Amino acid sequence: MDTFVPIIYLLGVFLLILPSFLSSNNKLKILITNFSIWVAIILVLLTLYYIYNYFFNNF
């Protein structure tokens, strides 16, 4: 139950943001550029998270 509530909230936020995101990115090139920027940000954050867990939680 503890994992379902954040997933529901995340889906709700996604559904609220999606129409505005799609309307502002009406050209395919802009959409691909924005998605690539978000993917890069998420990859950097996940890398930092795994590095932090590897070095500080193994001891």
N, C-alpha and C positions, 0 to 999 in steps of 0.2 A: 504494500500500500504506500510505503514511503517513496517509492520510485515512480508510481503512477501519477501522483499529484504534480510534481514538476514537469513531467512529460505533457500532461494536459495543459498546464499553463504555457509551456513552450509552444505547443501546437496552436493555442489561442492567439498568442502574440504573432506567430507566423502567419496565421490567417488574417490578422488585422493589418499586417505590414505588406503582405503579398500584392494586393491590388495596386497600392501606391507604387511599389517597387516596379511592377510590370508596366504601369502606365508611364513612369518616368524613363524607362529603358525600352523605348519602342523600336529602337534599331538593334539589330543583332550584334553589331560590333560593340556597341556600348554595353549591352547585356553581358557579352562574353568578357569584356574588360572588367566590369564590376564583379562578376563571379570569380574571376581569377584573382582579383585583389582580396576578396573575402576568403578564398581558399588559402592564399598565402598568409593572411593574418591568422587563420585558424591553425595552420601548420606550425607557425612560429610559436603560438601559445601552447600547443600540444607538446612541442619539442622542449620548451622551457619547463613545462609541467613534469615531463618524464625525466629530465635532467635533475630537477629539484628532488623528485622522489627517489631517484637512483642514489644521489650523493648524500641526502639528509635523512632518509628513512631506512637505510640499510644497517645503521649502527645501533 
